[in-house]
Amino acid sequence: MAVDLNINVLIVDDYKTMLRIIRNLLKQLGFENVDEATDGGTALMKLRERNYGLVISDWNMEPMTGLQLLKEVRADHKLKQIPFIMITAESKTENVVAAKEAGVTNYIVKPFNAATLKQKLTAVWGDF
Amino acid sequence: MTKMTKEAAIKRTLETIDPAESQVSTADIAAVVEAVMKSLSGDVSVAEFKLYHELQKLADYIQSAKREIAAIRPDEIRATHIPMATDELDAVVGATAEATGVILDSAEHLETVAGKLEPAAAEEVRNLATKIFEACNFQDVTGQRITKVVRALKHIEDKIDALLSAFGEGVKAPAEATPAPEPAPAAAGDDSHLLHGPALPQEANKQDDIDAILANLK
């Protein structure tokens, strides 16, 4: 599947610094249409209002965690096909397993670098 | 049998023991012990007496524990030290977020400047900007670690609340009766009493305040 750099990307994190970092790295990779949400509830609302080609989400958020957001996305027949990448400081095996079982597309552990982000996006769409 | 009657009976028993004898017979001892036991209110069996003794020991232990807990000054920990610790940690998170914002501003500006450079230089500058973005991951991770510490402090605070609630005034009053010891007077040339560390943002003098203080001291 070739990547369309014009897709809308939704990034979700309760730390605004992290939203800035991810936005800048995505911009470097060519993704200009990036929306943000600081919690899962707002993210879900945005996902239902606009077409997104990718969700990148933190895990540790309140009141809705990234895992809960992922489950909501996968449970919604209109949203369930959207690639969903978790970027999180949660690094235990049980976390990765839980995310995978919930349908995560890929999993990046913080702190991460630009190369890792590109590698995980390439795994979704192929080289770009 | 009334208390006075019992005491009279014990006294009579003791009087039967001849002080001139070198040894007191076990029968006499048993008689005295039995008389003492019977002098206790009601018919107290040996088992009950032992139980009473154990309960007394338990009560003494609890009182001793309360005194030791009071000496730790849990109300001071709850009211002063834990809030101070969480305030300082909040200040750390705030300061690192602010500094990270400035760093990211600069990195983003570098990317804009890169667009005006020749390709090789532009790529070098963009790579440097990328490294800055990557390094700024630290603020998120440290923020989460600090949040864990704050939660742990809150847990300790809750436990202290439970302790204070269980022991009540018994662990507070002694602290008030024995106030915290005054710090020893500083030796000549010792300025350790002035080493407060950074003040919380809402309490700190800004540079303008310092300049005003200095101006007023002239």
Interface residues (C-beta under 8 A of the other chain):
Chain A: D13 Y15 K16 T17 M18 R20 I21 N24 L25 Q28 N60 A89 K110 P111 F112 N113 A114
Chain B: A97 T100 G101 L104 A107 E108 E111 R126 A129 T130 F133 E134 C136 N137 F138 Q139 D140 V141 G143 Q144
